[in-house]
Amino acid sequence: MATTIADSFQQSLAHGATWDFVVADTARSNCRIGWFGAIWDAVDDSAPEAMTEASSMDVGNTSDVSFSVDKSGSTVRLNYDHTGSWDIKIIRRLLCQ
């Protein structure tokens, strides 16, 4: 399984973020649409406090793709773990205090 960074930004810009996403294989026969969210403690440099995902039922099978958020220094990163070739489209919203 490979990990790819789909998005990143400086932690100081927000206390949380949401991403709308579409996942599809290169043939477009396996896909899903959904939402992923994460929130973190702006003072603590540890991993996000909480993450959640809500998505549609698969068209075909997208079990080879999963999302996670981590922090590298002061950079928040949306990652996706995957097997095979997938097209990932995202729209990010930052949630500020």
One Martini backbone bead per residue (centre of mass of N, CA, C, O) as a GRO file, in nm:
protein
   97
    1MET     BB    1   0.097   0.035   0.022
    2ALA     BB    2   0.036   0.370  -0.050
    3THR     BB    3   0.135   0.715   0.019
    4THR     BB    4  -0.047   1.025  -0.032
    5ILE     BB    5  -0.042   1.366  -0.070
    6ALA     BB    6  -0.331   1.575  -0.119
    7ASP     BB    7  -0.274   1.783   0.129
    8SER     BB    8  -0.156   2.115   0.254
    9PHE     BB    9  -0.092   2.308   0.565
   10GLN     BB   10  -0.086   2.545   0.799
   11GLN     BB   11  -0.187   2.523   1.123
   12SER     BB   12  -0.233   2.843   1.177
   13LEU     BB   13  -0.499   2.869   0.982
   14ALA     BB   14  -0.635   2.638   1.175
   15HIS     BB   15  -0.848   2.398   1.373
   16GLY     BB   16  -0.976   2.292   1.099
   17ALA     BB   17  -1.101   2.046   0.849
   18THR     BB   18  -1.246   2.005   0.521
   19TRP     BB   19  -1.327   1.745   0.272
   20ASP     BB   20  -1.409   1.707  -0.044
   21PHE     BB   21  -1.467   1.395  -0.236
   22VAL     BB   22  -1.325   1.203  -0.513
   23VAL     BB   23  -1.315   0.855  -0.606
   24ALA     BB   24  -1.123   0.701  -0.881
   25ASP     BB   25  -1.056   0.504  -1.113
   26THR     BB   26  -0.927   0.502  -1.430
   27ALA     BB   27  -1.206   0.359  -1.542
   28ARG     BB   28  -1.464   0.449  -1.360
   29SER     BB   29  -1.583   0.172  -1.198
   30ASN     BB   30  -1.465   0.302  -0.924
   31CYS     BB   31  -1.654   0.486  -0.668
   32ARG     BB   32  -1.662   0.793  -0.455
   33ILE     BB   33  -1.827   1.010  -0.220
   34GLY     BB   34  -1.725   1.281   0.019
   35TRP     BB   35  -1.622   1.335   0.368
   36PHE     BB   36  -1.356   1.503   0.553
   37GLY     BB   37  -1.245   1.535   0.903
   38ALA     BB   38  -1.050   1.770   1.119
   39ILE     BB   39  -0.902   1.812   1.452
   40TRP     BB   40  -0.699   2.039   1.663
   41ASP     BB   41  -0.438   2.135   1.867
   42ALA     BB   42  -0.262   2.432   1.841
   43VAL     BB   43  -0.045   2.371   2.072
   44ASP     BB   44  -0.022   2.087   1.994
   45ASP     BB   45   0.211   1.872   1.793
   46SER     BB   46   0.020   1.659   1.739
   47ALA     BB   47  -0.203   1.481   1.635
   48PRO     BB   48  -0.503   1.470   1.565
   49GLU     BB   49  -0.784   1.445   1.763
   50ALA     BB   50  -0.997   1.421   1.509
   51MET     BB   51  -1.169   1.190   1.283
   52THR     BB   52  -1.382   1.185   0.979
   53GLU     BB   53  -1.615   0.987   0.769
   54ALA     BB   54  -1.830   1.049   0.481
   55SER     BB   55  -2.003   0.825   0.250
   56SER     BB   56  -2.077   0.666  -0.004
   57MET     BB   57  -2.149   0.426  -0.176
   58ASP     BB   58  -2.017   0.214  -0.374
   59VAL     BB   59  -1.892   0.200  -0.696
   60GLY     BB   60  -1.808  -0.090  -0.659
   61ASN     BB   61  -1.458  -0.065  -0.538
   62THR     BB   62  -1.278   0.140  -0.264
   63SER     BB   63  -1.098  -0.023  -0.042
   64ASP     BB   64  -0.802   0.089  -0.156
   65VAL     BB   65  -0.910   0.359  -0.003
   66SER     BB   66  -0.770   0.593   0.244
   67PHE     BB   67  -0.794   0.829   0.505
   68SER     BB   68  -0.570   1.086   0.653
   69VAL     BB   69  -0.427   1.270   0.933
   70ASP     BB   70  -0.134   1.479   0.972
   71LYS     BB   71   0.175   1.593   1.128
   72SER     BB   72   0.451   1.810   1.012
   73GLY     BB   73   0.503   1.989   1.237
   74SER     BB   74   0.315   2.268   1.098
   75THR     BB   75   0.191   2.047   0.901
   76VAL     BB   76  -0.098   1.965   0.742
   77ARG     BB   77  -0.212   1.630   0.629
   78LEU     BB   78  -0.361   1.479   0.353
   79ASN     BB   79  -0.409   1.135   0.322
   80TYR     BB   80  -0.363   0.846   0.095
   81ASP     BB   81  -0.433   0.515   0.086
   82HIS     BB   82  -0.308   0.281  -0.174
   83THR     BB   83  -0.408   0.060  -0.441
   84GLY     BB   84  -0.312   0.168  -0.717
   85SER     BB   85  -0.503   0.367  -0.944
   86TRP     BB   86  -0.605   0.702  -0.848
   87ASP     BB   87  -0.855   0.955  -0.847
   88ILE     BB   88  -0.825   1.269  -0.670
   89LYS     BB   89  -1.073   1.494  -0.548
   90ILE     BB   90  -1.058   1.826  -0.389
   91ILE     BB   91  -1.210   2.026  -0.120
   92ARG     BB   92  -1.117   2.288   0.093
   93ARG     BB   93  -1.191   2.368   0.447
   94LEU     BB   94  -1.135   2.612   0.680
   95LEU     BB   95  -1.142   2.621   1.048
   96CYS     BB   96  -1.196   2.896   1.241
   97GLN     BB   97  -1.209   3.092   1.542
   0.00000   0.00000   0.00000
